[in-house]
Amino acid sequence: MNLINDTITSRQNPKIKNVLSLHKYSERIRQNIILIEGIKEIEKAIKADYKFETVFFNPGLIVPEKITKLFGLQLPKQLIEVNEHVFNKISYRENSGGLIVLAKAKSYEIQSLTLSENPLLLVIEGVEKPGNLGAIYRTAEAAGIDGIILCDSRTDLYNPNAIRASLGCVFTVPTTITTSTDAIEWLKDRGIRIFCTYLKAAVPYHSIDFTKPSAIVMGTETTGISKVWLDTSDTNIIIPMQGTADSMNVSASAAVIIFEACRQRNYL
């Protein structure tokens, strides 16, 4: 059985030009399509039940039979072979495993976020760097928190660098994308305490009781979190530092606090 729907050898092919356009955030939004590279990242998207539209593959790196095994019943109808020249053109990164997949983006309404009986959430406001966002998602996945709320984000969850830095965890960690105002209202309605990372009027993070429903709020290194969060914070928290540095990378800070919360919960 021939699984291949098309073979493309020209960079000028309209389908190739469309893949290249999806490297841009505006085009991903317009088409509601995301671009995924890397076997591990694709495996995570399969696990999260994303809907796949098209697979482009380089037969010099992967054969159709392996693609079929990878996707199983989720194999999209469009399986397109491209030569090395074309594949290198549309690939955003090296070592992608010979696969580039187009998938439908998911919607992230806050009301659809499912919580456990005792939720632990991470709120990220105004994140700017896709690499930091991806690293935060790897931490969140490792810790097994209930989800991430992205507020007023300045980068794209599906930025190729965010996907790569997260090793595909952007697909598996429950996420909602909303405004800070709506997030605060949603958290308050559910009795979830809000802990804002802030340098002033703050207590050490390890002195906080994270064993009850909690949301940890973090901002960017440059501007921190906005006043709307500080006005509603139950307690401001800080990571005490002994050296000369006056701040930490947001992804490192998130890891420190999240795993302290998990440590407390594991010993209930």
C-alpha positions, 0 to 999 in steps of 0.5 A: 500500500502506497502511503505517500500522497505527493512528492515535492522537489521544488522549493517554489511549490505552494505547499512549501511556501505555505510551510515557510509562512507558518514560521511567522506568528501572524500566519499561524494565527490566521490559519489556526495551524501550528508547525511541529518538528522533532520526534519527541515533540511530535510524540507529545502532540500525539499523546495530547490528541492534537489533530494533524493535517499534513506530514512532510518527511525526508525519506533519507532520514525516516521511512513511511513505515516508521511514520505510520507506526509513530502516528498510529490511528492519528496518521493524517491523510496528507503524507508528503515526501520532500527531498533533502534540499526542500526539507532543509528549506522548511526545517526551522531547526537541525536534528528534527528527525526528518519530520515536519508536521502541520496540526490544528491549534487548540483553543484555550478558554479558561473555563475549559481548564480542569482542576483536581480537588487541590489544584496547584497552578502556575500563572505567567504574566507577560512572558517575552522569551520563547526559550524561557516559556518552553523551559517553564513548561518542562518544569511544569510537566515534570512537577505534574501541576494542574496547569499553566495560565498565560496572561497577556503573553508577549510570545507565542505558545507555539513559537518553534523555540518554545516548542523545542525548549519545552521538548513538546511539553507545551502540548501536554501541560493543561493551559489557558490563555487569557487576561490577568483580570479574567484570570484573577476573577476565575481564581477567586471564584474557585477559592484558589490562593494567589501567591505573587513573586515580588521583591517588596513586602514579601516573605520567603517562598519556603515559609508559605503553605502550598498544601491548599489550592494555590496559584503561583504568579510570575512575571518577566525579569524586566518588569515583574508582575503588574499592579492588578496582581499585586492588588489581589495577592494573598501573599507576596513571596520572594526567593532569598539570594545569598550572592550578588545577583538581584534576580533569577531567570524566570524559568529557574525561579519557577522551578524553585518555587514549584518544586517546593510546593510539590515537596510540601504536598508529597509529605502531607 
